[in-house]
Amino acid sequence: MDPSATTDLSSRRGAALVLIYITVVLDMLGFGIVIPVLPHLVEQLAGGGIANAAWWVGVFSTVFAAVQFAFSPVQGALSDRFGRRPVILISNAGLAINFVLLALAPTLWLLFVARVLLGMTAASFTTANAYIADITPKEKRAAAFGILGSAFGLGFIIGPGVGGFLGHYDLRLPFWVAAGLAACNFLYGLFVLPESLPKERRTPRFELHTAHPLGSLALLRRYPLALGLAVVMFLVYLAHYVLQTTFVLYADYRYGWGTQAVGYVLMLVGACDGLVQAVLTRRLAPRLGERRLMLSGMLCGIGAFVVMGLADSGAVFLLGIPLMALWGLSGPPIQSLMTHQVDPSEQGRLQGAISSLSSFAGIFGPYLFAQVFSYSISPNAPLHLPGLAFVLSAILLAIGTVIAVRVTRRAHDLAQGDAIVAKPVEHASIATITPSSNPDSPEQTP
């Protein structure tokens, strides 16, 4: 290939990655801004004090996850059929409208309806990942997914701080700002963001019978390595819910950390995670290969949760934060390896399936860890271990690591970043995995 043409192609891919990165950052800022104020708005509309508000917040979280579980495959299938750009635009327009509804909702049931609609339209994350798979060569996808992952960290570092500041003046002001960000994102996509999926690579028709969570699993069944890694991804998502569910209460109970201290710790978590995703993943993926990077990240996650669960002081707990950030090294290679298996016309449905796994974990994960934490500090517990929920997360990741080792064992030279293509099979048994026959892929092992 002409070197100038190669340089131009690389430049266009880099520009497209920047555009989709900005899209995700703006979305995450919008979501992050409302985090500190949504529970207080629920409390205001529900009445009955903090306990009643906490129950409603739990209901809202579960319903939001359930709606995303159902609709993420639909969004992915639509992007496979009609392209990524229109789905991202519709998503951003829907987010803007929903944030306005949240800002105006005078009753709890309208707030609930707006939350449901928000779950239906929050599609940009799923489609953004499919966009990355479209524009990035297989051997560079882990690094690209890592860069995109840093957008999540950036949004959650800045967003909650801004939301807390705005909410101090007006409880509904953060929702208006989030709506404005979503509207800007829509205009940005409308005038700047190009389409990443050419018409010749799109699916010929939209099939509703496959555009649901069970249909997504049927897609994964055709690709055994992707199916095995999907199980690993689910365990990763499930383990992560221990932080969202029990961290604040655990830190208060065991270390006496108040709201301000918890906020600083969360900012530190976001900063470390963003650094790992933006810098280390991109540098380590070519050196270690996707398989070793994935397994190294999983082992760091296990170590992090063991440290956090057994730490008898806040200072020791903080030592687990860098390890937990290194756990983030596992996500991009898992996702990248899954994209290697699936046809280009099915990348949207794959990302929809991955989003459904995250949402499915969110349906019962918070309840699981809340109950484990409650039991671990109760007088009836045979062993007083307040960090039992974190230890459970370590066990889940250990199971995931074993599965990851087994399902990737037969892949040739994954550690060197070779692209692997699994032949579709009719059943979920382990299929023969062969190196890519793509002449543009890295050199293959004989």
N, C-alpha and C positions, 0 to 999 in steps of 0.2 A: 504494500500500500504506500502511496505517496506520503512522505513524512509531513508535508504541509497539510495534507488532508487529515492525517492522524491527529496533528496538533489542533486543527480546527474542530474536529469531532470531540476531542478531550475538553477543549474550551467551552463548547456548547453544553456538554454534560455537566461541567463545573458550574456554569451559569444556571442551568436548570436546578441543580442541587441547592444552590443559594436561594433560588426563588421558593422552592418547596420548604426549605429550612425557615425562611421568613414566615411562610404561611403557618407552619406548625407553632413557631414562637408566638405569633399573634393569638392563635387559638388557645395555647396554654396560658398565656397572660390573662385572657378572658376568663378561663376556668379558675385560675389561681386567685384572681381578684375576689371572686365571690365566696371562696372557702371560709374566710374568717367571719363572714356576716350571714351566710345562709342559715346556720343553726339559730342565730339570734332572731332572724326574721320569722322562722318557724315558731320559735318560742313566743314571739309577739302575737302571731296569728292563732296559735293553738291554745294559749292560756294554760293554766294548771301548773306552772312552774317548770324548773329545769328537768325534772324527771319525766314529765309528760313530753316535753320538747325532745328529750333524748330518744324517747320511744318513736316519735314521729320522724326524727332524723334517720333513725335506723330503717324505718319503713321506706322513706324516700330513697335511701341508698340501695336497698334491696330491689325496689321496683325499677330504679334507673338501670341497675346491672341487668335485671331480667329483660328489660326492653332492648338494651344494647345486645344482649345475647341473641334475641330473636331477629333484630334488624341488621346487625353487622353483615351477615352473609348476603342479605338483599342488596346492601350498598355495594359490597364487593362484586356481586354478579352484575349489577347495573353498570359499574365502571368497566367491567370486561366487555360489555355489550356496546356501550355508548361512549366510552372513553373516560379518562380520569378527570379531566378538566370540568365537564359539566356537573359531575357528582360533587367535586370540591366546591364549586360555585353554589350549588343548591344547599350544600351543607352549611356554608358560611352565611348565606341568606337566612336559612332556618335558625341558625344560632343567634343572629341579630334579633330576629323576631321573638324568639323564646326568651332572650334576656330582657327584652322590653316587657313581655308578659310577666316575667318574674318581678320586674321593678314595679309594675302596676297592680299586681294581684292583691285584691282587698280581702280575700278569704283564703283559708287553708286549702280548700278543695281546688280553687283555681291555681294556687301555687303547685298543687299536686299534678294537675293537668299539664301545666307548663313544664314540669320536671319530666313527665312522660314524653312529651313532644321533644324535649331536649335530648332524651335518650335516643329517639328515633332519628334525629337529624345530625347527631354528633358523629359524622362519617369521615371527617377529614383525616383522622389518624389512620384509619384502615386504608383509605385511598392514597394517602401520602406514602405509605410503605410500598404499595403496589407501584406507585410512580417511581420510587427509587429502584425497584426491581426492573422497571422498564428501561431506565436510562443508564444503568450501571452494569458493567461487565461482571460476570460471576465472581471472578477472583478479587474484585474490589467491593463487593456488596457488604461484607462485614464492617469494613471501615465506614462506608456510607451510612449504614444503619446506626453505627456508633455516633457519627456526627448528628444524625437526626435525633438520636436519643438525647444528646446534649441539649436539644431545644426544649425537651420536657423539663430537664433540670433547670434551665434558665428561666422558663416560665414560672416554675414553682419557687424559685428563689425570689424573684421580683414580685410576682403576682400577689401572694398573701400579704406581703408588707404593704404594698400599695392599697390593697383592699381593706386592711386593718386601719390604715391612715384615713382613707375616705369614709369608712364606716363610722369613724369617731364623730364625724360631722353630720352624716345622714346615712341611716341604715340602708337606704335604697340607692344611694349614689353609686356604689360599686357596680350595681347591675346596669345602670345607664352607661357607665364607662366600658363595661364588658360588651354591651350592645354596640357601642361606637367602634370598639376594636374589631368586632366581627364584621361590621359594615365596611370598615376600611379594608379588611381582609378580602371581602367580596369584590370590592372595587379593584384591589390589587390583582386578584386573580383574573378579573374580567379583562383588564387592560394589559397585564404583563405576563401572566403565567401561560406558557404554551402547552399544547396537548402532548402527552408522552407516548400514547398508544396509537399507532397508525391503524387505519381502517382495516388493512389486510390482516392484522394480527388480532382483531377483535372476534369475539364469539359471534356466530351467525345469527343467533336469536337469544332472547332472554327466557330462560326456563325456570318458571316459578317453583317447580317441584324439586329443584336442586338449590334454590335460593332460601334455604332455612338451615338452622344448626345441624339437623340430622343429614341434610343434603351435603353440608360441608364435610361432615365426617365420612360420608360416602366417597367424596372426592379424595380425602386423605387415605382411605382404604386402598385406593389404587396405587399409592406410593408408600410402601412399607417404611422406608427410612423417614419420610416426612411424618407418617403416623406416629412412629416411635418418638420422634423429636417433639411432636405435638403434646404427647403425654408429659415429656420433660418440661415443656413450656407451661403446661397447666400447673404442674407442681411448683414451678418458679413463681407463677402468679399467685398461687394459693399461699405460699410461704410469705410472700411480701405483705399480705394483709395483716400480719401480726403487728406491723408498724402502724398502719392506719387505725387499727382497732384498739390496741392495748398500750401503745407507747406512752401516751399522755398520762393515763392512769397509773401505769407501771412506774414511770419516772417519778410521779408524785408520791406514790406509796413507798417505794424503796429508797429513793434518794432525796425526797423532799423538794423536788424541782417545781417551781411555780410556772405560771404562764409565760413569763418573760424568758426564763431559762430554757423552757421547752422550745420557744420560738427561735432562740439562738442556735440550739442544737439542730433544729430542722433546717435552718439556713446553712449550717455546716454540712449537714447531710447532702443537701442539694448542690452545694458548691463542690464537694468532693466527687459526687456522682457526675456532675457536668464536666469536671476536669477529666475524669476517666473516660467518659464517652467521647469527648471531643478530641482528646490528645492520645491517650494510651491505646485505645482500640485501633485507631488508624495506624499507629506505629508498630504495634505488636502483631496485628493480624498477618502481615506478610512474613514476619520472622518466625512466628510460632506455627502458623497454619490455623485454620478455623477449628479443627478438632481439639488440638491442645489448648487453644485459647478458651474454648468453651469449657473444657474440663477444669482448667486452672481457675476460671471464674467461679465455677460451681464449688470447688474446694474452698475458695476464699469465703463464699457465702456461708458454707457450713461452719467454718471457723468463726465468722462474725457473729452468728446467732448463738453459738456456744459461749463465746465471751460475754455477749450481752445478757444471756440467760443466767449465767453463773456469777456475774460481776457483783461483788458485795459493796462496791462504792461507785459513785458517779464517774470518778476519774478512770476506773477500769472499764466502765461501760463505754466511755469515749474512745478507748483503744479499738473497740469493735467497728467504729465508723469508717476508718480507712479500709478495713477488710470488706465491709459491706459495699463500699464504693467499688472495690475491685470485683466484687460479685457481678457488677454490671458488665464486666467483660464477657460474661456468658451469653447474654441476650442477643447481641448482634450476630455472632457466628451461628447460633441456633437458627435464627430467622433466615440468615443467608443460606445455610445448608438446606433449609426447607424450600427456598425459592429455586435452588438448583434442580430440584426434583420435578417441578411442576411446569407444564407447558406455558409459554408466554401469554396465551389467551386465557389462562386460568389463574393468573397472579392475583387478580382482584378477589376472586373467590377464596384463594388461599389466605389472603390477609383478612378477609371476612371471617374465615374459620378461626384464625388466631385471635382476632378480637372477641369472637364468641367464647373462646376458652377463657380469656381474661374476665369477661362478664360473668361466665358461669362460676368462676372462682369467687367473684364478688357477690354472688347470690347467697352462698352459705359460709364463705370464709370468715367474714366479720363475726357471725354468730358463733362459729366454732372456736375462734381464739378468745372471744369474750367469755365464753363458758369455761374454757380451760383456765384462763386467768382468774376468774371468779372462784373456781374450785381450788386452785393452787394456794389461795390466801384464806380459804375458809377453815374453820376449826376442825372440820371433818376430814381434811386432807391428811393422808398418812405421812406425807413428807411436806414440810413447809418450804416450798420452792416457788417464790413469786415469779421467777423467770421461766416457768415450765412452758408457757406458750412459745417463747423464743427457742427453747430446746426442741419443741415439736416442729418448728420451722426448720431447724437444722436436720432433723430426722427426715422430713419431706424432701429436702434438698439432697440428702444422702441417697435416698431411694431414686431420685431423679438422676443423680450422677451414675449410679449403677446401670440404669436404663440407657443413658446416653452412651456409656462405654459399650454396651452390648449391641445397640442398634447401629453404631458407626464402626464396629470392629471390622466388618468385611469391606469397608470402603477403601479404595486404593489411594494412598498418598493424600488423605485429607489433611494431614498435618502440614503438607507443603502447599496447601491451597488449591489442589487440583479440583476441577469441577466434576461433580458426580451426577450421573443421570440414572435414575432407577426406572426400569421398564415397568409400565403399568401392569398390574395383575388383577385377577378377578377377586381374590380373597385377601385377607389381612395377614397371611403367612409371610415370612421373610422371603423376599425375592432376591434374585441375583443382582448385585449392584455392579455396574461396569463403568469405567471411565468414560468421560464425554467423548463422543466422536466428532465434536465440533472442531473444524480445522483451526478456528480462531482461539480455542482454549489453550491453556498452558500445556507444555510437553507432557505426554502421558507415560505412565509406567507400562512396560511391555507385559 
